[in-house]
Amino acid sequence: MASTIYRRQGDRLPAIKAQAFTATNNVDLTQFASITFRMVCGATVVTGPASGDANGNLTYNLGASDTAVPGTYSAYFIATDGTGKVETLPTGENLTVVIVPTI
């Protein structure tokens, strides 16, 4: 699941997408009460609501200031069930999001 995602500074499209899966199946993300996206680069932290489907597809729609600061970010999704228990996706390693500066 881990990969490097590139976006240009100031761009909000396309959405950040990933897929959650086990060794044998996709993760049914509809079982979770909420999903949050988080990415961090130094002191810059971006968080926001994300979505997921029964086929393990995760989506985060970038907000207006999410790509304002260029850099290489570590990112992941946090899925919370109805009892407050969390699962961080991907489980093995973070996603890498690179915000490329404008010229």
Phi and psi in degrees as a GROMACS rama.xvg file:
@    title "Ramachandran Plot"
@    xaxis  label "Phi"
@    yaxis  label "Psi"
@TYPE xy
-65.965  139.369  ALA-2
-160.458  173.6  SER-3
-105.975  129.977  THR-4
-114.804  130.394  ILE-5
-110.618  135.265  TYR-6
-138.688  148.322  ARG-7
-85.3308  144.876  ARG-8
-51.1234  127.644  GLN-9
90.446  -15.6306  GLY-10
-76.9362  143.528  ASP-11
-116.709  -5.69665  ARG-12
-124.477  148.395  LEU-13
-77.5341  168.744  PRO-14
-61.2748  157.051  ALA-15
-83.151  127.056  ILE-16
-129.559  147.951  LYS-17
-151.056  170.805  ALA-18
-130.861  134.55  GLN-19
-101.026  131.902  ALA-20
-153.189  158.246  PHE-21
-99.9512  -172.333  THR-22
-64.3106  -24.8423  ALA-23
-120.425  -14.854  THR-24
-151.152  164.264  ASN-25
-76.3902  153.9  ASN-26
-85.0126  127.51  VAL-27
-76.3399  101.82  ASP-28
-80.3269  -6.46775  LEU-29
-72.2872  -12.2514  THR-30
-75.7189  -10.2991  GLN-31
-96.9899  143.641  PHE-32
-73.9402  -32.2227  ALA-33
-153.189  155.544  SER-34
-134.203  131.455  ILE-35
-122.746  142.579  THR-36
-101.411  142.526  PHE-37
-141.737  132.777  ARG-38
-137.914  143.739  MET-39
-135.707  135.861  VAL-40
-141.958  101.621  CYS-41
62.0882  -126.254  GLY-42
-84.1199  -6.36071  ALA-43
-87.4443  122.09  THR-44
-125.91  129.04  VAL-45
-118.009  126.635  VAL-46
-136.654  152.831  THR-47
-176.765  164.312  GLY-48
-68.1779  139.144  PRO-49
-123.957  178.767  ALA-50
-135.893  161.34  SER-51
-149.599  157.528  GLY-52
-123.62  -178.721  ASP-53
-67.8609  -16.3849  ALA-54
-95.9029  10.0028  ASN-55
84.1456  8.95479  GLY-56
-82.2215  123.029  ASN-57
-105.627  140.907  LEU-58
-139.58  134.138  THR-59
-126.839  121.687  TYR-60
-88.5604  118.671  ASN-61
-62.8116  136.072  LEU-62
-84.556  173.954  GLY-63
-58.234  -35.8782  ALA-64
-107.693  4.3708  SER-65
-62.9072  -29.8421  ASP-66
-111.157  23.7989  THR-67
-72.2774  -30.7454  ALA-68
-109.766  112.782  VAL-69
-63.3842  153.152  PRO-70
153.418  179.472  GLY-71
-105.889  115.616  THR-72
-104.492  145.303  TYR-73
-93.2439  137.313  SER-74
-141.921  155.866  ALA-75
-162.696  168.69  TYR-76
-109.762  142.908  PHE-77
-115.971  115.63  ILE-78
-102.257  126.888  ALA-79
-117.127  128.529  THR-80
-85.6598  -179.932  ASP-81
-65.1842  -16.9558  GLY-82
-98.1121  0.533368  THR-83
93.6578  -0.641328  GLY-84
-75.6938  142.248  LYS-85
-116.077  152.45  VAL-86
-131.581  127.01  GLU-87
-94.856  131.765  THR-88
-124.789  133.67  LEU-89
-71.2845  156.569  PRO-90
-81.7669  -30.5564  THR-91
-85.769  -32.9937  GLY-92
-163.258  162.581  GLU-93
-76.4479  156.514  ASN-94
-74.8717  156.491  LEU-95
-115.919  125.937  THR-96
-118.076  120.611  VAL-97
-105.888  120.372  VAL-98
-97.7904  109.683  ILE-99
-84.4547  130.835  VAL-100
-66.9431  150.489  PRO-101
-73.388  160.264  THR-102
